[in-house]
C-alpha cells in the first residue's frame, strides 16, 4: 500500500476503526498481564494470602474466635477438622490456622518491606555506581564482592547471633545483605542507559548528574525494578523462613511460617499436619511470586510484541 | 595467562580483608562483646574477669585489637631474656593492668597464621573443630554435586532439543517448583514420608551413633546419605538443567551449526558433537558456585538431617555463642566462595580460546 493511499484512508474517517489504537508502554504491559491467565491466577492467590494475613487479627478473633497464642495443653496435636480447630492444634494446643494467618502477616511484612528496603539501596547504589563509574564504581565493586563472598546464610547467622532479631531488625538485616544482586542488575542497565542519545542530549543541555540520574535514568529502570521486586520478595520469604526454622529468626511466641516448622521434626508421629501446612504456605506464596515475576518479565519486554 | 592468574589472586586480597573486617566488626558488636561470652556461665568473680579481660587487651584501641586478632600479638609483646615476662613491647603497653608489673608475652598467632583461638565450647583450638567437620561436609557436598550434574545436564540438553515440547515444559515447571520449595520443608517432608511413615530410611545423622564418634566406610551407610543428597541435588538439578538448556539453545542458533547441517550431518551428530561440546563451555562458570556448594557446607540440609558438617557446626556455634568457631566457619566459607570465583574465571580462560587475558 502506498503512502498516498493510507493517508486517503485516514482522511475518510469511516475507516479509522481499522487502525490499531496506539498504546503506551505501560498500557501494553497491563493489557498483556490481563491476558496472561497463569499470572492472573498467581496474582489472585497472592493477593488473597496477603489480605488474609493483613486481616489476621480480625479473622481470628471475630470469625474463628481463637487466639493464636492461647495454649491449651489438653487439646494438643488435634488433627485438622476437630471442633473449632480447622487445621488442628500444635504441640501445646494452639490453633494452627490462627497461627498460620498471624505468621503470614510477619512473613509477608518481612518479604515486602525487606524487598522495598533492599531495592532502594540496590537501585540507588546501582545508579550512582553505574553513572559515575571510576573510583566510585571500584569501591562499590569491592564492597559487593566482599559481601557476596560470605555466603549469605552464614552472614545472616552471624547477624542473628548478635541482635536476636525482631521482625523489624530482621527486615533491616536481610535487606542490608540482599541488596547486592539488584545493585548488579541496575548498575548494568545504567551503564547501558548512560550512553543513550537522550542522556547525552540532557547533558548537552546542561542538566547536572543528579537530574540526569533521577529524571532521565531511573524512570527507565522502573519495569526492571518491579520484576526484581517480586523475585526479591520471594527470595526474602524463603530466607526468613529458613532463618526462623533454624531458630535464629523471629522468636516465638510470635509465629512465622518458618519458626512453626522448627520443632515439627519432633512431632512426625503425633502431628504430621504441623509439618505440612506451614511449609505449604511458604511454597504457595513463593511460587506465586515467581510466576508473577516471570509474567511481568514477559509483559514488560518490548521485544515480544503482539503475541 | 600466568599474569592473569597473579592479577586475579591479587584482586582477591582486598576482598579477603573486607571479609575479616566485616566479621570482626560484627563480633565486636555482640552485646557484652566476645570476651563476656567467653566467661559466660562460669563461676568467676567479677574482679577476676576484669583482670583477664585486661590481659586480653580489651582496652587497646580497636585497630590494635583487630591487628592482634589478624596477625597475633607474639611480636607485639616479646620476652627476649626467657624469664616468662615480656620486656619489649610494640604498639601495646608492657604493663596492661597498671599494677607496675609487666605482663607475660603475647601468645596469639592471629588468624592469618591459622590461630582462631580456642573454642569456648569444645575447649580445643577452633581450627581443629572445623577440620574435624570437613569430611562430612565434603562427602555430602560431593554426592549432591554428582547427582546434580548427572541429572541436571542431560535434562537441560533434552529440554533444549525438545524446545517448546512437553519435556521442555515439564522441566521448566519442575525447576520453578523446586526453586519455590523451601529446602528445609522438602527435607522435612521426605523425612516424614520415608523416615517416619514408611520407615525405610534413617531419620538423620551420618551413621548409627557409636561410642567413639566415628563412622564406618561410606559404603556401609549409604542409606544415611540418600535423603540429604536428594535435598541438596534437587536445587542443583534445577539450576544446572536451566543453565544447560539456555547454553545449548545459544549455541544451536549459531552459524557453525547451520554449516554442520548443510554438510549433511545427522541431527544427532550436530547436537551432540557440535552443539553439546560448545554448550559445555559456559557451564564452566558454574564451577565456581559448585566449589562453594561443595566446600561451604549446606547449613539447612545439614541441620535438618543432623549431618555433622560445617554448616551445622556454624548453627550450633551461634547457639553456644562460641565466637572463635563462628568466625572460623564464616571466614572458611568466604574463602571457599572466593576460591570458587577464582577457579571459574580460570576455567573459562583455559577452556575458551576466544578469551585472551592480556592486560
Contacts between the chains, C-beta under 8 A, distances in Angstrom:
chain1	res1	chain2	res2	distance
A	142	B	14	5.7
A	142	B	15	7.0
A	142	B	18	6.5
A	143	B	18	7.4
A	145	B	15	5.2
A	145	B	18	7.8
A	146	B	14	7.9
A	146	B	15	5.2
A	146	B	18	3.3
A	146	B	19	5.8
A	146	B	22	6.7
A	147	B	22	7.6
A	148	B	337	7.5
A	149	B	15	5.6
A	149	B	18	7.9
A	149	B	19	5.9
A	149	B	334	4.8
A	149	B	337	4.7
A	149	B	338	5.3
A	149	B	341	7.7
A	150	B	19	5.9
A	150	B	22	7.0
A	150	B	23	7.5
A	150	B	330	6.2
A	150	B	333	6.8
A	150	B	334	4.5
A	150	B	337	7.2
A	151	B	292	6.9
A	151	B	296	5.4
A	151	B	333	5.0
A	151	B	334	7.4
A	151	B	337	6.2
A	153	B	299	4.9
A	153	B	300	7.4
A	154	B	296	7.9
A	154	B	299	7.1
A	154	B	314	6.1
A	154	B	329	6.8
A	154	B	330	5.0
A	154	B	333	5.0
A	154	B	334	7.7
A	155	B	22	7.9
A	155	B	330	7.3
A	157	B	299	7.1
A	157	B	314	5.8
A	157	B	315	6.6
A	157	B	318	5.3
A	157	B	326	7.6
A	158	B	23	6.7
A	158	B	26	5.3
A	158	B	27	8.0
A	158	B	318	7.4
A	158	B	326	6.3
A	158	B	330	5.7
A	159	B	26	6.8
A	160	B	318	7.0
A	161	B	30	7.2
A	161	B	318	4.2
A	161	B	321	7.1
A	161	B	326	6.6
A	162	B	26	6.0
A	162	B	29	5.3
A	162	B	30	5.0
A	162	B	31	7.6
A	234	B	180	7.2
A	238	B	182	5.7
A	241	B	182	5.4
A	241	B	184	7.8
A	242	B	182	6.5
A	242	B	183	7.7
A	242	B	184	6.0
A	242	B	300	5.6
A	245	B	182	7.8
A	245	B	184	5.1
A	245	B	300	7.5
A	246	B	299	7.4
A	246	B	300	7.4
A	246	B	303	6.2
A	246	B	315	5.6
A	247	B	319	7.5
A	248	B	315	7.6
A	248	B	318	6.8
A	258	B	182	7.9
A	261	B	184	7.0
A	261	B	185	6.6
A	261	B	188	6.6
A	264	B	188	6.4
A	265	B	188	6.3
A	265	B	191	7.0
A	265	B	304	7.1
A	268	B	191	7.1
A	268	B	192	5.4
A	268	B	195	7.5
A	268	B	196	3.8
A	268	B	197	7.8
A	268	B	203	8.0
A	269	B	196	6.5
A	272	B	192	5.8
A	272	B	196	8.0
A	272	B	197	7.7
A	275	B	188	5.2
A	275	B	189	6.9
A	275	B	192	5.4
A	276	B	189	7.5
A	278	B	185	7.9
A	279	B	182	6.2
A	279	B	185	3.3
A	279	B	188	6.8
A	279	B	189	7.1
A	282	B	182	5.0
A	282	B	185	6.6
A	283	B	180	5.8
A	283	B	181	5.7
A	283	B	182	6.7
A	283	B	185	6.8
A	286	B	180	4.2
A	286	B	182	7.5
A	287	B	176	7.1
A	287	B	177	6.8
A	287	B	180	3.9
A	290	B	176	5.6
A	290	B	179	6.6
A	290	B	180	5.5
A	291	B	176	7.3
A	294	B	176	7.6
